[in-house]
Amino acid sequence: MTTPGVDWMEPNDGDILATLSRTGPEYGPVIAYQLGMDNTQFERYCERLAANDVLERVSEEPLYRLTARGQQLVDRSPESARDRLAVE
């Protein structure tokens, strides 16, 4: 997901945000597994995304959810991967 005007985003950010948009709050290891990332790499992405106020960690387990700003990024992205990431 590339979003115009958001120059801090890196590869995989859009997939993480799109997954949380689709699932709602979710445990970090579950999302990392779905995206084929190791947990340490995933945590680094999440720390940066949280610093940019697009997701937040809501428990120590770790459970993550989108912020309103994060949902706005997903909603305005023409290449949103929400449907592509559906896990059946």
KEKE-125109 format. One record per residue (C-alpha): residue number from 1; x, y, z. Coordinates in Angstrom, 3 decimals, always signed. Example, Ala and Ser with C-alpha at 12.3 -4.5 7.8 and 13.67 -1.06 7.14 Angstrom:
atom n: 1 c1: +12.300 c2: -4.500 c3: +7.800
atom n: 2 c1: +13.670 c2: -1.060 c3: +7.140
//
This chain:
atom n: 1 c1: +0.000 c2: +0.000 c3: +0.000
atom n: 2 c1: +1.532 c2: +3.284 c3: -1.021
atom n: 3 c1: -0.192 c2: +6.350 c3: +0.276
atom n: 4 c1: +0.429 c2: +9.768 c3: -1.275
atom n: 5 c1: +1.963 c2: +12.195 c3: +1.206
atom n: 6 c1: +3.119 c2: +9.499 c3: +3.658
atom n: 7 c1: +6.852 c2: +9.346 c3: +3.059
atom n: 8 c1: +7.742 c2: +7.455 c3: +6.258
atom n: 9 c1: +5.962 c2: +4.241 c3: +5.241
atom n: 10 c1: +8.098 c2: +1.196 c3: +4.428
atom n: 11 c1: +7.445 c2: -2.126 c3: +2.704
atom n: 12 c1: +5.017 c2: -4.292 c3: +4.708
atom n: 13 c1: +3.476 c2: -1.313 c3: +6.543
atom n: 14 c1: +0.455 c2: -1.344 c3: +4.255
atom n: 15 c1: -0.051 c2: -5.077 c3: +4.705
atom n: 16 c1: +0.079 c2: -4.737 c3: +8.491
atom n: 17 c1: -2.410 c2: -1.845 c3: +8.471
atom n: 18 c1: -4.702 c2: -3.580 c3: +5.980
atom n: 19 c1: -4.698 c2: -6.762 c3: +8.052
atom n: 20 c1: -5.663 c2: -4.862 c3: +11.202
atom n: 21 c1: -8.361 c2: -3.046 c3: +9.258
atom n: 22 c1: -9.811 c2: -6.377 c3: +8.197
atom n: 23 c1: -9.477 c2: -8.262 c3: +11.495
atom n: 24 c1: -9.826 c2: -5.580 c3: +14.127
atom n: 25 c1: -7.563 c2: -5.915 c3: +17.178
atom n: 26 c1: -5.205 c2: -8.881 c3: +16.745
atom n: 27 c1: -2.201 c2: -10.477 c3: +18.405
atom n: 28 c1: +1.171 c2: -9.584 c3: +16.896
atom n: 29 c1: +2.358 c2: -13.182 c3: +16.385
atom n: 30 c1: -0.858 c2: -14.012 c3: +14.504
atom n: 31 c1: -0.390 c2: -11.107 c3: +12.089
atom n: 32 c1: +3.330 c2: -11.849 c3: +11.697
atom n: 33 c1: +2.490 c2: -15.461 c3: +10.789
atom n: 34 c1: -0.187 c2: -14.401 c3: +8.300
atom n: 35 c1: +2.285 c2: -12.051 c3: +6.600
atom n: 36 c1: +5.237 c2: -14.446 c3: +6.663
atom n: 37 c1: +7.318 c2: -12.231 c3: +8.968
atom n: 38 c1: +9.311 c2: -13.211 c3: +12.026
atom n: 39 c1: +8.076 c2: -11.753 c3: +15.303
atom n: 40 c1: +11.144 c2: -9.579 c3: +15.914
atom n: 41 c1: +10.877 c2: -7.970 c3: +12.479
atom n: 42 c1: +7.129 c2: -7.499 c3: +12.960
atom n: 43 c1: +7.655 c2: -5.807 c3: +16.350
atom n: 44 c1: +10.083 c2: -3.307 c3: +14.777
atom n: 45 c1: +7.491 c2: -2.394 c3: +12.166
atom n: 46 c1: +4.828 c2: -1.993 c3: +14.858
atom n: 47 c1: +7.025 c2: +0.228 c3: +17.038
atom n: 48 c1: +7.525 c2: +2.596 c3: +14.091
atom n: 49 c1: +3.848 c2: +2.472 c3: +13.121
atom n: 50 c1: +2.870 c2: +3.260 c3: +16.724
atom n: 51 c1: +5.351 c2: +6.169 c3: +16.797
atom n: 52 c1: +3.546 c2: +7.525 c3: +13.723
atom n: 53 c1: +0.164 c2: +7.130 c3: +15.470
atom n: 54 c1: -1.370 c2: +4.656 c3: +13.004
atom n: 55 c1: -1.576 c2: +1.658 c3: +15.319
atom n: 56 c1: -1.442 c2: +1.116 c3: +19.036
atom n: 57 c1: -0.472 c2: -1.712 c3: +21.316
atom n: 58 c1: -3.367 c2: -2.267 c3: +23.679
atom n: 59 c1: -1.934 c2: -5.026 c3: +25.882
atom n: 60 c1: +1.356 c2: -6.669 c3: +26.781
atom n: 61 c1: +0.457 c2: -9.949 c3: +25.006
atom n: 62 c1: +0.940 c2: -8.008 c3: +22.396
atom n: 63 c1: -2.442 c2: -7.032 c3: +21.016
atom n: 64 c1: -2.545 c2: -4.323 c3: +18.341
atom n: 65 c1: -5.297 c2: -2.225 c3: +16.784
atom n: 66 c1: -5.497 c2: +0.591 c3: +14.267
atom n: 67 c1: -5.903 c2: +4.142 c3: +15.416
atom n: 68 c1: -8.362 c2: +6.418 c3: +13.636
atom n: 69 c1: -5.415 c2: +7.833 c3: +11.662
atom n: 70 c1: -4.365 c2: +4.328 c3: +10.629
atom n: 71 c1: -7.864 c2: +3.516 c3: +9.410
atom n: 72 c1: -7.889 c2: +6.749 c3: +7.398
atom n: 73 c1: -4.647 c2: +5.698 c3: +5.683
atom n: 74 c1: -6.111 c2: +2.330 c3: +4.751
atom n: 75 c1: -9.368 c2: +3.868 c3: +3.543
atom n: 76 c1: -7.707 c2: +6.440 c3: +1.304
atom n: 77 c1: -5.181 c2: +4.083 c3: -0.294
atom n: 78 c1: -6.237 c2: +3.009 c3: -3.795
atom n: 79 c1: -4.028 c2: -0.097 c3: -3.539
atom n: 80 c1: -5.373 c2: -1.257 c3: -0.179
atom n: 81 c1: -4.649 c2: -4.923 c3: +0.347
atom n: 82 c1: -7.576 c2: -5.568 c3: +2.698
atom n: 83 c1: -9.341 c2: -8.060 c3: +0.435
atom n: 84 c1: -6.143 c2: -9.768 c3: -0.697
atom n: 85 c1: -5.156 c2: -10.583 c3: +2.873
atom n: 86 c1: -8.321 c2: -12.447 c3: +3.828
atom n: 87 c1: -7.406 c2: -15.707 c3: +5.567
atom n: 88 c1: -9.939 c2: -18.413 c3: +5.120
//
